[in-house]
Amino acid sequence: MIKSALQSSLTNDVKYTSMSVGNLPSSEYLITSTVLSGTATEVIFDVTGLGSQFRHLKLVSSVQSSGSDGFNLQFNGVTSASYAVHVLFGNNSQVLSAAAASTSFIGLGIMGDDTNYYSASEADILDPFSPNKNTTVRVLVGARSFVQLRSGFWNNTAAVTSLRVFPNSGNFNINSRFSLYGVTA
């Protein structure tokens, strides 16, 4: 029988407040939030120096597009094929999966493509400041009638100093929101 942490009869148990970052007790702190007052072709976050305060980052997005079906993430301005990605996609009638070993970005999801809805995306960026690990990303996406579970990594052990978020084509629409959190572990 499985009991929740709130109903556990074990002694010295730990109650977790979040399932983020491997189910470790952690705290999330809002670093910055951007709500677009006009259209934009990209949003860039400078994360230089945050490694002394945070172990992981989290990017939460609510986005709408003018002509694009997806939006993406790059680290430190690196546009070469140094990323790998995986995606599991499900809708009302099918489940699909895909992978790519050499891409120029990590996909963050599908965007709302009309004025009626925004899609939501939550990306955990794991160990972006560690000099001994490739930066890994896991993403949960929800838009209209489907969900996606995505993952990817940047094949580089350099500390992340910037995040560039951009649509496949077109622009991010007005009122698209991007919130960056720092996560301690």
OpenMM code with the backbone's topology and positions (N, CA, C; nanometers):
from openmm import Vec3, app, unit

residues = "MET ILE LYS SER ALA LEU GLN SER SER LEU THR ASN ASP VAL LYS TYR THR SER MET SER VAL GLY ASN LEU PRO SER SER GLU TYR LEU ILE THR SER THR VAL LEU SER GLY THR ALA THR GLU VAL ILE PHE ASP VAL THR GLY LEU GLY SER GLN PHE ARG HIS LEU LYS LEU VAL SER SER VAL GLN SER SER GLY SER ASP GLY PHE ASN LEU GLN PHE ASN GLY VAL THR SER ALA SER TYR ALA VAL HIS VAL LEU PHE GLY ASN ASN SER GLN VAL LEU SER ALA ALA ALA ALA SER THR SER PHE ILE GLY LEU GLY ILE MET GLY ASP ASP THR ASN TYR TYR SER ALA SER GLU ALA ASP ILE LEU ASP PRO PHE SER PRO ASN LYS ASN THR THR VAL ARG VAL LEU VAL GLY ALA ARG SER PHE VAL GLN LEU ARG SER GLY PHE TRP ASN ASN THR ALA ALA VAL THR SER LEU ARG VAL PHE PRO ASN SER GLY ASN PHE ASN ILE ASN SER ARG PHE SER LEU TYR GLY VAL THR ALA".split()
positions = [
    Vec3(0.0844, -0.1178, 0.0000),
    Vec3(0.0000, 0.0000, 0.0000),
    Vec3(0.0889, 0.1241, 0.0000),
    Vec3(0.0546, 0.2207, -0.0825),
    Vec3(0.1294, 0.3456, -0.0918),
    Vec3(0.0520, 0.4535, -0.0177),
    Vec3(0.1216, 0.5243, 0.0692),
    Vec3(0.0601, 0.6344, 0.1420),
    Vec3(0.1222, 0.7649, 0.0939),
    Vec3(0.0473, 0.8706, 0.0990),
    Vec3(0.1022, 1.0003, 0.0636),
    Vec3(0.1933, 1.0482, 0.1765),
    Vec3(0.2774, 1.1452, 0.1454),
    Vec3(0.3677, 1.1993, 0.2467),
    Vec3(0.2899, 1.2650, 0.3600),
    Vec3(0.1718, 1.3166, 0.3307),
    Vec3(0.0929, 1.3810, 0.4346),
    Vec3(0.0270, 1.2804, 0.5283),
    Vec3(0.0092, 1.1556, 0.4834),
    Vec3(-0.0549, 1.0542, 0.5652),
    Vec3(0.0433, 0.9489, 0.6142),
    Vec3(0.1683, 0.9701, 0.5946),
    Vec3(0.2685, 0.8695, 0.6274),
    Vec3(0.2747, 0.8424, 0.7770),
    Vec3(0.2897, 0.7158, 0.8117),
    Vec3(0.3060, 0.6791, 0.9516),
    Vec3(0.4532, 0.6553, 0.9850),
    Vec3(0.5419, 0.6810, 0.8877),
    Vec3(0.6852, 0.6648, 0.9108),
    Vec3(0.7370, 0.7762, 0.9992),
    Vec3(0.8399, 0.7463, 1.0750),
    Vec3(0.9021, 0.8513, 1.1548),
    Vec3(1.0136, 0.9136, 1.0730),
    Vec3(1.0454, 1.0370, 1.1025),
    Vec3(1.1499, 1.1113, 1.0327),
    Vec3(1.1241, 1.1213, 0.8822),
    Vec3(0.9984, 1.1225, 0.8418),
    Vec3(0.9697, 1.1333, 0.6996),
    Vec3(0.9878, 1.2771, 0.6537),
    Vec3(1.0090, 1.2920, 0.5240),
    Vec3(1.0262, 1.4229, 0.4632),
    Vec3(0.9047, 1.4496, 0.3765),
    Vec3(0.8444, 1.5640, 0.3921),
    Vec3(0.7299, 1.6020, 0.3104),
    Vec3(0.7799, 1.6937, 0.2001),
    Vec3(0.7559, 1.6536, 0.0756),
    Vec3(0.8020, 1.7304, -0.0392),
    Vec3(0.6948, 1.8273, -0.0844),
    Vec3(0.7352, 1.9493, -0.1118),
    Vec3(0.6413, 2.0510, -0.1568),
    Vec3(0.6316, 2.0571, -0.3080),
    Vec3(0.7222, 1.9904, -0.3786),
    Vec3(0.7244, 1.9977, -0.5237),
    Vec3(0.7760, 1.8672, -0.5815),
    Vec3(0.7288, 1.8324, -0.6986),
    Vec3(0.7806, 1.7156, -0.7696),
    Vec3(0.8949, 1.7557, -0.8622),
    Vec3(0.9323, 1.8804, -0.8641),
    Vec3(1.0386, 1.9291, -0.9509),
    Vec3(1.1744, 1.8771, -0.9080),
    Vec3(1.2642, 1.8691, -1.0012),
    Vec3(1.4050, 1.8399, -0.9785),
    Vec3(1.4237, 1.7131, -0.8975),
    Vec3(1.3713, 1.6033, -0.9475),
    Vec3(1.3983, 1.4744, -0.8870),
    Vec3(1.3333, 1.4516, -0.7524),
    Vec3(1.2277, 1.5227, -0.7207),
    Vec3(1.1568, 1.5038, -0.5952),
    Vec3(1.2440, 1.5344, -0.4731),
    Vec3(1.3325, 1.6292, -0.4858),
    Vec3(1.4130, 1.6741, -0.3725),
    Vec3(1.3437, 1.7918, -0.3070),
    Vec3(1.3588, 1.8076, -0.1761),
    Vec3(1.3014, 1.9265, -0.1152),
    Vec3(1.3703, 2.0494, -0.1749),
    Vec3(1.2943, 2.1410, -0.2278),
    Vec3(1.3555, 2.2570, -0.2921),
    Vec3(1.2664, 2.3788, -0.2767),
    Vec3(1.3217, 2.4899, -0.3098),
    Vec3(1.2479, 2.6143, -0.3111),
    Vec3(1.2693, 2.6814, -0.4452),
    Vec3(1.1647, 2.7434, -0.4954),
    Vec3(1.1705, 2.8154, -0.6216),
    Vec3(1.1559, 2.9635, -0.5940),
    Vec3(1.2392, 3.0424, -0.6587),
    Vec3(1.2391, 3.1866, -0.6397),
    Vec3(1.2248, 3.2541, -0.7752),
    Vec3(1.1280, 3.3438, -0.7869),
    Vec3(1.1087, 3.4170, -0.9105),
    Vec3(1.2275, 3.5094, -0.9327),
    Vec3(1.2953, 3.4928, -1.0464),
    Vec3(1.4067, 3.5797, -1.0836),
    Vec3(1.3540, 3.6977, -1.1630),
    Vec3(1.2751, 3.6679, -1.2662),
    Vec3(1.2165, 3.7734, -1.3486),
    Vec3(1.0972, 3.7186, -1.4240),
    Vec3(1.0081, 3.8077, -1.4603),
    Vec3(0.8928, 3.7710, -1.5402),
    Vec3(0.8748, 3.8766, -1.6479),
    Vec3(0.8519, 3.8312, -1.7698),
    Vec3(0.8349, 3.9216, -1.8827),
    Vec3(0.6988, 3.8965, -1.9465),
    Vec3(0.6184, 4.0017, -1.9557),
    Vec3(0.4918, 3.9962, -2.0281),
    Vec3(0.5072, 4.0909, -2.1462),
    Vec3(0.4930, 4.0383, -2.2665),
    Vec3(0.5174, 4.1192, -2.3859),
    Vec3(0.4094, 4.2247, -2.4052),
    Vec3(0.4527, 4.3479, -2.4248),
    Vec3(0.3591, 4.4576, -2.4515),
    Vec3(0.3393, 4.4768, -2.6017),
    Vec3(0.4156, 4.4040, -2.6803),
    Vec3(0.4041, 4.4030, -2.8259),
    Vec3(0.4539, 4.2689, -2.8762),
    Vec3(0.4601, 4.2508, -3.0061),
    Vec3(0.5127, 4.1255, -3.0587),
    Vec3(0.6650, 4.1232, -3.0440),
    Vec3(0.7238, 4.0027, -3.0438),
    Vec3(0.8692, 3.9891, -3.0301),
    Vec3(0.9156, 3.8642, -3.1044),
    Vec3(1.0357, 3.8719, -3.1612),
    Vec3(1.0932, 3.7567, -3.2309),
    Vec3(1.1757, 3.6699, -3.1378),
    Vec3(1.2070, 3.7200, -3.0174),
    Vec3(1.2832, 3.6424, -2.9206),
    Vec3(1.2732, 3.7071, -2.7838),
    Vec3(1.3024, 3.6270, -2.6816),
    Vec3(1.3159, 3.6763, -2.5447),
    Vec3(1.4460, 3.6179, -2.4926),
    Vec3(1.5327, 3.7033, -2.4373),
    Vec3(1.6634, 3.6586, -2.3891),
    Vec3(1.6743, 3.6888, -2.2400),
    Vec3(1.7178, 3.5876, -2.1643),
    Vec3(1.7414, 3.6022, -2.0205),
    Vec3(1.8908, 3.5920, -1.9944),
    Vec3(1.9470, 3.6908, -1.9253),
    Vec3(2.0870, 3.6868, -1.8821),
    Vec3(2.0901, 3.6181, -1.7457),
    Vec3(2.1559, 3.5037, -1.7370),
    Vec3(2.1618, 3.4292, -1.6112),
    Vec3(2.3054, 3.4221, -1.5573),
    Vec3(2.3899, 3.5112, -1.6043),
    Vec3(2.5283, 3.5164, -1.5587),
    Vec3(2.5331, 3.5357, -1.4076),
    Vec3(2.6123, 3.4549, -1.3392),
    Vec3(2.6327, 3.4691, -1.1959),
    Vec3(2.5277, 3.4046, -1.1075),
    Vec3(2.4245, 3.3449, -1.1646),
    Vec3(2.3204, 3.2851, -1.0816),
    Vec3(2.3603, 3.1497, -1.0236),
    Vec3(2.4707, 3.0925, -1.0722),
    Vec3(2.5152, 2.9622, -1.0239),
    Vec3(2.5526, 2.9603, -0.8772),
    Vec3(2.5872, 3.0752, -0.8210),
    Vec3(2.6203, 3.0792, -0.6785),
    Vec3(2.4940, 3.0779, -0.5919),
    Vec3(2.3789, 3.1077, -0.6516),
    Vec3(2.2535, 3.1128, -0.5764),
    Vec3(2.1616, 2.9945, -0.6027),
    Vec3(2.1673, 2.9401, -0.7262),
    Vec3(2.0708, 2.8384, -0.7657),
    Vec3(2.1398, 2.7182, -0.8287),
    Vec3(2.0780, 2.6027, -0.8100),
    Vec3(2.1295, 2.4804, -0.8719),
    Vec3(2.0631, 2.4550, -1.0072),
    Vec3(1.9349, 2.4891, -1.0184),
    Vec3(1.8583, 2.4654, -1.1394),
    Vec3(1.7797, 2.5909, -1.1744),
    Vec3(1.7266, 2.5941, -1.2964),
    Vec3(1.6377, 2.7011, -1.3406),
    Vec3(1.5068, 2.6395, -1.3880),
    Vec3(1.4013, 2.7189, -1.3852),
    Vec3(1.2714, 2.6767, -1.4375),
    Vec3(1.2162, 2.7917, -1.5198),
    Vec3(1.1741, 2.7610, -1.6423),
    Vec3(1.1138, 2.8602, -1.7303),
    Vec3(0.9685, 2.8217, -1.7531),
    Vec3(0.8785, 2.9078, -1.7080),
    Vec3(0.7354, 2.8843, -1.7235),
    Vec3(0.6837, 2.9842, -1.8266),
    Vec3(0.6145, 2.9318, -1.9295),
    Vec3(0.5704, 3.0171, -2.0398),
    Vec3(0.4225, 2.9973, -2.0679),
    Vec3(0.3574, 3.1055, -2.1041),
    Vec3(0.2225, 3.1043, -2.1569),
    Vec3(0.2291, 3.1872, -2.2831),
    Vec3(0.2221, 3.1200, -2.3986),
    Vec3(0.2560, 3.1895, -2.5231),
    Vec3(0.1502, 3.1729, -2.6306),
    Vec3(0.1516, 3.2727, -2.7186),
    Vec3(0.0667, 3.2736, -2.8367),
    Vec3(0.1527, 3.3249, -2.9516),
    Vec3(0.1222, 3.2792, -3.0721),
    Vec3(0.2068, 3.3068, -3.1861),
    Vec3(0.1295, 3.3703, -3.3000),
    Vec3(0.2059, 3.4300, -3.3896),
    Vec3(0.1492, 3.4795, -3.5151),
    Vec3(0.2177, 3.4049, -3.6293),
    Vec3(0.1844, 3.2805, -3.6462),
    Vec3(0.2355, 3.2083, -3.7614),
    Vec3(0.3297, 3.0945, -3.7316),
    Vec3(0.3573, 3.0642, -3.6093),
    Vec3(0.4507, 2.9572, -3.5775),
    Vec3(0.3801, 2.8473, -3.5014),
    Vec3(0.4267, 2.7264, -3.5201),
    Vec3(0.3667, 2.6171, -3.4449),
    Vec3(0.4509, 2.5744, -3.3267),
    Vec3(0.5703, 2.6259, -3.3110),
    Vec3(0.6545, 2.5855, -3.2000),
    Vec3(0.7470, 2.6967, -3.1544),
    Vec3(0.8015, 2.6787, -3.0333),
    Vec3(0.9027, 2.7721, -2.9851),
    Vec3(1.0133, 2.6949, -2.9160),
    Vec3(1.1303, 2.7568, -2.9072),
    Vec3(1.2533, 2.6844, -2.8792),
    Vec3(1.3433, 2.7572, -2.7810),
    Vec3(1.4485, 2.6846, -2.7377),
    Vec3(1.5455, 2.7340, -2.6406),
    Vec3(1.6864, 2.7075, -2.6896),
    Vec3(1.7739, 2.8069, -2.6743),
    Vec3(1.9175, 2.7919, -2.6988),
    Vec3(1.9928, 2.8510, -2.5804),
    Vec3(2.1122, 2.7962, -2.5535),
    Vec3(2.1963, 2.8437, -2.4445),
    Vec3(2.3154, 2.9209, -2.4983),
    Vec3(2.3489, 3.0300, -2.4315),
    Vec3(2.4712, 3.1072, -2.4572),
    Vec3(2.4867, 3.1495, -2.6032),
    Vec3(2.3781, 3.1644, -2.6741),
    Vec3(2.3848, 3.2052, -2.8138),
    Vec3(2.4356, 3.0979, -2.9084),
    Vec3(2.4462, 2.9736, -2.8621),
    Vec3(2.4972, 2.8642, -2.9457),
    Vec3(2.3854, 2.8187, -3.0390),
    Vec3(2.4094, 2.8348, -3.1696),
    Vec3(2.3104, 2.7997, -3.2709),
    Vec3(2.3510, 2.6765, -3.3519),
    Vec3(2.4651, 2.6169, -3.3195),
    Vec3(2.5111, 2.4985, -3.3932),
    Vec3(2.4330, 2.3749, -3.3515),
    Vec3(2.4511, 2.2670, -3.4242),
    Vec3(2.3803, 2.1408, -3.3975),
    Vec3(2.4430, 2.0693, -3.2789),
    Vec3(2.4291, 2.1278, -3.1601),
    Vec3(2.4901, 2.0702, -3.0400),
    Vec3(2.3859, 2.0359, -2.9336),
    Vec3(2.2623, 2.0148, -2.9763),
    Vec3(2.1541, 1.9800, -2.8862),
    Vec3(2.0943, 1.8450, -2.9305),
    Vec3(2.0378, 1.7720, -2.8373),
    Vec3(1.9630, 1.6500, -2.8685),
    Vec3(1.8260, 1.6624, -2.8027),
    Vec3(1.7229, 1.6071, -2.8679),
    Vec3(1.5870, 1.6238, -2.8172),
    Vec3(1.5064, 1.4948, -2.8308),
    Vec3(1.4044, 1.4860, -2.7462),
    Vec3(1.3079, 1.3759, -2.7481),
    Vec3(1.1706, 1.4361, -2.7220),
    Vec3(1.0665, 1.3765, -2.7793),
    Vec3(0.9311, 1.4258, -2.7542),
    Vec3(0.8331, 1.3092, -2.7532),
    Vec3(0.7407, 1.3155, -2.6595),
    Vec3(0.6279, 1.2235, -2.6520),
    Vec3(0.5033, 1.3101, -2.6602),
    Vec3(0.4184, 1.2833, -2.7590),
    Vec3(0.3043, 1.3676, -2.7918),
    Vec3(0.1772, 1.2859, -2.7796),
    Vec3(0.0769, 1.3393, -2.7145),
    Vec3(-0.0507, 1.2697, -2.7054),
    Vec3(-0.1662, 1.3651, -2.7258),
    Vec3(-0.2681, 1.3177, -2.7990),
    Vec3(-0.3899, 1.3964, -2.8137),
    Vec3(-0.5089, 1.3040, -2.7928),
    Vec3(-0.6247, 1.3418, -2.8404),
    Vec3(-0.7455, 1.2620, -2.8167),
    Vec3(-0.7430, 1.1248, -2.8821),
    Vec3(-0.6602, 1.1052, -2.9850),
    Vec3(-0.6685, 0.9799, -3.0596),
    Vec3(-0.5361, 0.9093, -3.0848),
    Vec3(-0.4239, 0.9692, -3.0509),
    Vec3(-0.2972, 0.9047, -3.0830),
    Vec3(-0.1852, 0.9461, -2.9882),
    Vec3(-0.0819, 0.8628, -2.9856),
    Vec3(0.0402, 0.8925, -2.9118),
    Vec3(0.1552, 0.8749, -3.0092),
    Vec3(0.2430, 0.9736, -3.0169),
    Vec3(0.3571, 0.9706, -3.1078),
    Vec3(0.4834, 1.0016, -3.0297),
    Vec3(0.5965, 0.9568, -3.0820),
    Vec3(0.7245, 0.9928, -3.0220),
    Vec3(0.8239, 1.0232, -3.1323),
    Vec3(0.9269, 1.1007, -3.0984),
    Vec3(1.0306, 1.1364, -3.1943),
    Vec3(1.1575, 1.1725, -3.1184),
    Vec3(1.2692, 1.1684, -3.1888),
    Vec3(1.3978, 1.2064, -3.1302),
    Vec3(1.4877, 1.2600, -3.2400),
    Vec3(1.5824, 1.3448, -3.2018),
    Vec3(1.6825, 1.3969, -3.2945),
    Vec3(1.8128, 1.4140, -3.2181),
    Vec3(1.9232, 1.3673, -3.2761),
    Vec3(2.0522, 1.3688, -3.2070),
    Vec3(2.1297, 1.4983, -3.2265),
    Vec3(2.1129, 1.5654, -3.3375),
    Vec3(2.1894, 1.6875, -3.3651),
    Vec3(2.0962, 1.7958, -3.4156),
    Vec3(2.0519, 1.8802, -3.3243),
    Vec3(1.9647, 1.9902, -3.3623),
    Vec3(2.0273, 2.1206, -3.3155),
    Vec3(1.9698, 2.2311, -3.3574),
    Vec3(2.0245, 2.3611, -3.3204),
    Vec3(1.9454, 2.4287, -3.2085),
    Vec3(1.8548, 2.3545, -3.1425),
    Vec3(1.7760, 2.4092, -3.0328),
    Vec3(1.7064, 2.2954, -2.9589),
    Vec3(1.6505, 2.3282, -2.8432),
    Vec3(1.5633, 2.2372, -2.7687),
    Vec3(1.4227, 2.2941, -2.7786),
    Vec3(1.3278, 2.2148, -2.8264),
    Vec3(1.1900, 2.2609, -2.8400),
    Vec3(1.1223, 2.2753, -2.7050),
    Vec3(1.0522, 2.3869, -2.6876),
    Vec3(0.9794, 2.4120, -2.5632),
    Vec3(0.8305, 2.3877, -2.5772),
    Vec3(0.7833, 2.3624, -2.7000),
    Vec3(0.6428, 2.3294, -2.7157),
    Vec3(0.5779, 2.3930, -2.8352),
    Vec3(0.4475, 2.3751, -2.8408),
    Vec3(0.3622, 2.4286, -2.9453),
    Vec3(0.2932, 2.5520, -2.8895),
    Vec3(0.2742, 2.6526, -2.9736),
    Vec3(0.2109, 2.7757, -2.9272),
    Vec3(0.0678, 2.7855, -2.9745),
    Vec3(-0.0124, 2.8605, -2.8991),
    Vec3(-0.1458, 2.8943, -2.9450),
    Vec3(-0.1335, 2.9730, -3.0741),
    Vec3(-0.2204, 2.9445, -3.1708),
    Vec3(-0.2055, 3.0078, -3.3010),
    Vec3(-0.3231, 3.0954, -3.3408),
    Vec3(-0.4030, 3.1328, -3.2462),
    Vec3(-0.5093, 3.2284, -3.2748),
    Vec3(-0.5323, 3.3147, -3.1513),
    Vec3(-0.6280, 3.4023, -3.1583),
    Vec3(-0.6491, 3.4958, -3.0465),
    Vec3(-0.7301, 3.4361, -2.9326),
    Vec3(-0.7681, 3.3094, -2.9438),
    Vec3(-0.8539, 3.2500, -2.8422),
    Vec3(-0.7806, 3.1749, -2.7317),
    Vec3(-0.6568, 3.1360, -2.7520),
    Vec3(-0.5908, 3.0595, -2.6473),
    Vec3(-0.4389, 3.0766, -2.6496),
    Vec3(-0.3805, 3.0506, -2.5344),
    Vec3(-0.2360, 3.0478, -2.5158),
    Vec3(-0.1996, 2.9050, -2.4762),
    Vec3(-0.0830, 2.8598, -2.5132),
    Vec3(-0.0385, 2.7286, -2.4661),
    Vec3(0.0529, 2.7489, -2.3464),
    Vec3(0.0626, 2.6469, -2.2629),
    Vec3(0.1439, 2.6535, -2.1415),
    Vec3(0.2608, 2.5573, -2.1522),
    Vec3(0.3746, 2.5994, -2.0991),
    Vec3(0.4954, 2.5173, -2.1025),
    Vec3(0.5731, 2.5405, -1.9741),
    Vec3(0.6235, 2.4321, -1.9152),
    Vec3(0.7086, 2.4419, -1.7971),
    Vec3(0.8357, 2.3623, -1.8243),
    Vec3(0.9487, 2.4315, -1.8267),
    Vec3(1.0772, 2.3684, -1.8587),
    Vec3(1.1683, 2.3722, -1.7369),
    Vec3(1.2102, 2.2545, -1.6905),
    Vec3(1.3104, 2.2443, -1.5846),
    Vec3(1.4469, 2.2361, -1.6519),
    Vec3(1.5340, 2.3298, -1.6202),
    Vec3(1.6690, 2.3350, -1.6769),
    Vec3(1.7627, 2.2890, -1.5656),
    Vec3(1.8116, 2.1670, -1.5782),
    Vec3(1.8836, 2.1010, -1.4701),
    Vec3(2.0344, 2.1209, -1.4820),
    Vec3(2.0956, 2.1609, -1.3724),
    Vec3(2.2415, 2.1792, -1.3614),
    Vec3(2.3012, 2.2705, -1.4688),
    Vec3(2.2420, 2.3865, -1.4954),
    Vec3(2.2953, 2.4724, -1.6011),
    Vec3(2.4287, 2.5387, -1.5664),
    Vec3(2.4682, 2.5341, -1.4407),
    Vec3(2.5911, 2.6018, -1.3998),
    Vec3(2.7033, 2.5048, -1.3655),
    Vec3(2.6796, 2.3745, -1.3761),
    Vec3(2.7797, 2.2742, -1.3416),
    Vec3(2.8825, 2.2590, -1.4535),
    Vec3(3.0122, 2.2637, -1.4205),
    Vec3(3.1159, 2.2452, -1.5227),
    Vec3(3.1411, 2.0981, -1.5540),
    Vec3(3.0714, 2.0070, -1.4884),
    Vec3(3.0943, 1.8636, -1.5060),
    Vec3(2.9802, 1.7910, -1.5751),
    Vec3(2.8746, 1.8622, -1.6133),
    Vec3(2.7566, 1.7972, -1.6711),
    Vec3(2.7073, 1.8742, -1.7927),
    Vec3(2.6463, 1.8013, -1.8853),
    Vec3(2.5712, 1.8669, -1.9915),
    Vec3(2.4414, 1.9192, -1.9315),
    Vec3(2.3972, 2.0351, -1.9749),
    Vec3(2.2715, 2.0898, -1.9256),
    Vec3(2.1565, 2.0114, -1.9857),
    Vec3(2.0673, 1.9637, -1.8996),
    Vec3(1.9530, 1.8817, -1.9404),
    Vec3(1.8248, 1.9596, -1.9175),
    Vec3(1.7286, 1.9403, -2.0064),
    Vec3(1.6012, 2.0106, -1.9969),
    Vec3(1.4878, 1.9089, -2.0073),
    Vec3(1.3871, 1.9244, -1.9204),
    Vec3(1.2643, 1.8456, -1.9352),
    Vec3(1.1484, 1.9436, -1.9366),
    Vec3(1.0533, 1.9167, -2.0254),
    Vec3(0.9469, 2.0130, -2.0528),
    Vec3(0.8116, 1.9427, -2.0528),
    Vec3(0.7134, 2.0048, -1.9913),
    Vec3(0.5755, 1.9601, -1.9976),
    Vec3(0.4964, 2.0699, -2.0677),
    Vec3(0.4203, 2.0312, -2.1715),
    Vec3(0.3490, 2.1275, -2.2555),
    Vec3(0.2009, 2.0912, -2.2598),
    Vec3(0.1163, 2.1904, -2.2539),
    Vec3(-0.0270, 2.1702, -2.2730),
    Vec3(-0.0815, 2.2764, -2.3664),
    Vec3(-0.1526, 2.2322, -2.4708),
    Vec3(-0.2120, 2.3264, -2.5648),
    Vec3(-0.3366, 2.2636, -2.6264),
    Vec3(-0.4474, 2.3303, -2.6131),
    Vec3(-0.5761, 2.2829, -2.6662),
    Vec3(-0.6020, 2.1382, -2.6319),
    Vec3(-0.5987, 2.0478, -2.7298),
    Vec3(-0.6397, 1.9091, -2.7059),
    Vec3(-0.5229, 1.8116, -2.6988),
    Vec3(-0.4035, 1.8572, -2.6621),
    Vec3(-0.2922, 1.7638, -2.6525),
    Vec3(-0.1948, 1.8046, -2.5434),
    Vec3(-0.1096, 1.7093, -2.5089),
    Vec3(-0.0003, 1.7331, -2.4153),
    Vec3(0.1273, 1.6788, -2.4774),
    Vec3(0.2401, 1.7328, -2.4340),
    Vec3(0.3705, 1.6841, -2.4772),
    Vec3(0.4608, 1.6733, -2.3561),
    Vec3(0.5425, 1.5708, -2.3574),
    Vec3(0.6519, 1.5574, -2.2628),
    Vec3(0.7778, 1.5604, -2.3474),
    Vec3(0.8630, 1.6581, -2.3233),
    Vec3(0.9842, 1.6758, -2.4027),
    Vec3(1.1056, 1.6675, -2.3119),
    Vec3(1.2181, 1.6301, -2.3703),
    Vec3(1.3453, 1.6365, -2.2988),
    Vec3(1.4534, 1.6669, -2.4002),
    Vec3(1.5645, 1.7135, -2.3491),
    Vec3(1.6765, 1.7438, -2.4368),
    Vec3(1.7992, 1.7772, -2.3552),
    Vec3(1.9110, 1.7886, -2.4239),
    Vec3(2.0321, 1.8327, -2.3559),
    Vec3(2.1188, 1.9112, -2.4513),
    Vec3(2.2028, 1.9944, -2.3918),
    Vec3(2.3014, 2.0722, -2.4653),
    Vec3(2.4325, 1.9987, -2.4484),
    Vec3(2.4921, 1.9566, -2.5563),
    Vec3(2.6151, 1.8775, -2.5528),
    Vec3(2.7361, 1.9692, -2.5301),
    Vec3(2.7406, 2.0273, -2.4116),
    Vec3(2.8444, 2.1221, -2.3753),
    Vec3(2.8427, 2.1347, -2.2228),
    Vec3(2.9589, 2.1397, -2.1606),
    Vec3(2.9639, 2.1525, -2.0147),
    Vec3(2.9915, 2.2954, -1.9687),
    Vec3(2.9863, 2.3911, -2.0599),
    Vec3(3.0059, 2.5310, -2.0207),
    Vec3(2.8893, 2.5766, -1.9330),
    Vec3(2.9185, 2.6636, -1.8391),
    Vec3(2.8115, 2.7211, -1.7567),
    Vec3(2.7191, 2.8033, -1.8454),
    Vec3(2.5901, 2.7916, -1.8220),
    Vec3(2.4927, 2.8678, -1.8984),
    Vec3(2.4945, 3.0122, -1.8491),
    Vec3(2.5044, 3.1055, -1.9439),
    Vec3(2.5036, 3.2482, -1.9104),
    Vec3(2.3826, 3.3203, -1.9693),
    Vec3(2.3181, 3.2584, -2.0702),
    Vec3(2.1985, 3.3201, -2.1275),
    Vec3(2.1050, 3.2142, -2.1841),
    Vec3(1.9766, 3.2477, -2.1816),
    Vec3(1.8721, 3.1649, -2.2408),
    Vec3(1.8073, 3.2472, -2.3509),
    Vec3(1.7984, 3.1901, -2.4692),
    Vec3(1.7283, 3.2561, -2.5801),
    Vec3(1.6063, 3.1722, -2.6141),
    Vec3(1.4877, 3.2340, -2.6069),
    Vec3(1.3616, 3.1683, -2.6382),
    Vec3(1.3080, 3.2348, -2.7651),
    Vec3(1.2718, 3.1543, -2.8651),
    Vec3(1.2296, 3.2105, -2.9935),
    Vec3(1.1316, 3.1175, -3.0648),
    Vec3(1.0416, 3.1735, -3.1469),
    Vec3(0.9481, 3.0912, -3.2230),
    Vec3(1.0143, 3.0334, -3.3482),
    Vec3(0.9561, 2.9221, -3.3992),
    Vec3(1.0060, 2.8653, -3.5251),
    Vec3(0.9964, 2.9671, -3.6374),
    Vec3(0.8874, 3.0400, -3.6422),
    Vec3(0.8669, 3.1467, -3.7400),
    Vec3(0.7673, 3.2441, -3.6799),
    Vec3(0.7517, 3.3569, -3.7416),
    Vec3(0.6582, 3.4558, -3.6900),
    Vec3(0.7083, 3.5191, -3.5621),
    Vec3(0.6163, 3.5617, -3.4796),
    Vec3(0.6474, 3.6340, -3.3568),
    Vec3(0.5702, 3.5770, -3.2393),
    Vec3(0.6203, 3.6063, -3.1191),
    Vec3(0.5386, 3.5876, -3.0006),
    Vec3(0.4382, 3.7023, -2.9999),
    Vec3(0.3136, 3.6733, -2.9669),
    Vec3(0.2100, 3.7764, -2.9637),
    Vec3(0.2134, 3.8545, -2.8327),
    Vec3(0.1468, 3.9676, -2.8351),
    Vec3(0.1305, 4.0513, -2.7163),
    Vec3(0.0693, 3.9673, -2.6033),
    Vec3(0.1095, 3.9950, -2.4817),
    Vec3(0.0659, 3.9275, -2.3590),
    Vec3(0.1220, 3.7878, -2.3398),
    Vec3(0.2110, 3.7418, -2.4277),
    Vec3(0.2823, 3.6173, -2.3990),
    Vec3(0.3670, 3.6415, -2.2749),
    Vec3(0.3736, 3.5422, -2.1867),
    Vec3(0.4422, 3.5579, -2.0573),
    Vec3(0.5533, 3.4553, -2.0434),
    Vec3(0.6663, 3.5000, -1.9911),
    Vec3(0.7814, 3.4138, -1.9640),
    Vec3(0.8295, 3.4448, -1.8231),
    Vec3(0.8283, 3.3444, -1.7367),
    Vec3(0.8731, 3.3633, -1.5986),
    Vec3(0.9892, 3.2691, -1.5705),
    Vec3(1.0997, 3.3250, -1.5228),
    Vec3(1.2198, 3.2473, -1.4929),
    Vec3(1.2362, 3.2374, -1.3417),
    Vec3(1.2507, 3.1133, -1.2950),
    Vec3(1.2687, 3.0856, -1.1535),
    Vec3(1.4056, 3.0229, -1.1293),
    Vec3(1.4622, 3.0512, -1.0148),
    Vec3(1.5813, 2.9811, -0.9676),
    Vec3(1.5375, 2.8762, -0.8671),
    Vec3(1.5995, 2.7589, -0.8737),
    Vec3(1.5626, 2.6488, -0.7863),
    Vec3(1.6834, 2.6091, -0.7027),
    Vec3(1.6648, 2.6052, -0.5716),
    Vec3(1.7693, 2.5580, -0.4829),
    Vec3(1.7404, 2.4126, -0.4494),
    Vec3(1.8438, 2.3380, -0.4143),
    Vec3(1.8221, 2.1966, -0.3818),
    Vec3(1.8859, 2.1631, -0.2503),
] * unit.nanometer
topology = app.Topology()
chain = topology.addChain("A")
for resn in residues:
    res = topology.addResidue(resn, chain)
    for name in ("N", "CA", "C"):
        topology.addAtom(name, app.Element.getBySymbol(name[0]), res)
